[in-house]
Each structure stands twice: as structure tokens, then as C-alpha cells.
Amino acid sequence: MIVALLLGLLVGIVLGVVGGGGSIIAVPALVYGVGLSPSEAIPTSLLVVGVSSLAALIPRIRGSVNWPVVALVGAAGIPSSWGGAAVGSLLDPDLLMLAFAAIMVIAGIRMLSGAKEAEGSCSTGPSRSFRTCAPKAIAVGLLVGFLTGLLGVGGGFLITPALTIFLGLRMKQAIGTSLAIIVINSAAGFSAHAAGFSIDWSTTLAFAVPAVVGSLVAARLARRLRDKQVRLAFATLIFLVAAWVIVSTVTG
């Protein structure tokens, strides 16, 4: 229970600071730290991350969310998350965890790439540049939604870089937009995994309550951090978690 409390707090802090990445920690933490099976950890992670993301979104809901992009990416992600869940049910759990680690490494490298911020076609929403913005936003939604269902991730560790690099949102707006999309994706992913799943409320609450508190506090403190510091800390963390997942899966 103490482990669940501490790991839940860590998940919330990461969500609050970078607008994503909570599931990168939540799934392996629930599997290797708390002792849940991958089939139990994935829906539990989606529930916890969805609620924590909603809490982290509250301080940013005014002026830091691009709602047209949220609608496009979120709508595309719902059906693809169901498809990802269907594919995931056919795969070996160890294979899923190794795929999870591989995606973490890719995300970490992407965060360290430090792409320059520049307003792009989606920075003011798709209404003014629908032809260039909407297809990109839908493509991002389909990819992230599929990974949400497949691996039980809210997708924020991919959404935030995708929003800045492919859609041209500035980091501040990308984080708030990412959190709103994570809430939608997590709800869709959880609904896809909910059939036949019985929630362990003691573990879930022990994980979720500190996650919500951590996300609220971190979201307010994150405004004082520089973008470069956030990127470096996030990348270092997910490299360490990826190494932990690989070693634990192979040796297990």
C-alpha cells in the first residue's frame, strides 16, 4: 500500500509537469511495484491517469487548451483505442511490456531532440487552415488512440511532442491540450478493457488519490520551470523506467 501511494504520487507529478507520461510509469509500477498482472494494470492505469489528468487540466483550462485540436484528436482516438485493445488481447503480456519499453525509449529520444517551438497550422485551431491541420490532427489521434488501447497508456508522452512537432502548438498550449486528450483517450481505453474487469478499489484509490494531489500541485509549480529542464528530466525518467521494464520482463 505504501508503494502504491508513493508511485501514485510520482505519476501525478509527472502528469502535472509535462502534460503526459503518467502511464509510462503507472503500468510498470502497477505490474512490478504493486503486483498486478498486465491485464489488471492496464485498465487500472487508464482509470488513474484519466482522473489525474483531469485534475492537472483544471489549472490550465483557461487559455492553455486548443479545444478544436482536442476534438479532432480525441474523436479519432476513440475508435482506434478499441482496435488497439482488441489487438492487445491477442498478444503475449511480456511482448506488450517489451513493446512498451521500446516506445518509451523512442519518446525519450524525441523529448531530448529539443525541436524548436514555432506556431504552425494548428496553433489557432483547424478553422483557419482546415486542409493542413485537420488531417494531421486526425492522424495523430488514430496513432495515439491505438497505442492507448494496446498498451494502456493515456498517450501524453507521445501527444505532447506530436502537438509541438507535427501540429505546431507551443509547449504551454501543447501540455494543456495533451491533458484534455488524455482524459478522452483514457476513458475510451478503459471502456474497451472494462468488460469482465473487477476493480481493486483499495489499490486503485491508494494509487489515484496521491496521483491527483501530485498532479494538482505539480501543474501549478510547472509554470516556473524552463522547457529544457522539463524535457531533460522527463527523458531521463523514462529511460530509467524503460531499462527497469526490460530487465524485469527478461529476467522474469
Secondary structure, 3 states (H helix, E strand, C coil): CHHHHHHHHHHHHHHHHHCCCHHHHHHHHHHHHHCCCHHHHHHHHHHHHHHHHHHHHHHHCCCCCCHHHHHHHHHHHHHHHHHHHHHHCCCCHHHHHHHHHHHHHHHHHHHHCCCCCCCCCCCCCCCCCHHHHHHHHHHHHHHHHHHHHHHCCCCHHHHHHHHHHCCCCCHHHHHHHHHHHHHHHHHHHHHHHCCCCCCCHHHHHHHHHHHHHHHHHHHHHHHHCCHHHHHHHHHHHHHHHHHHHHHHHHHC
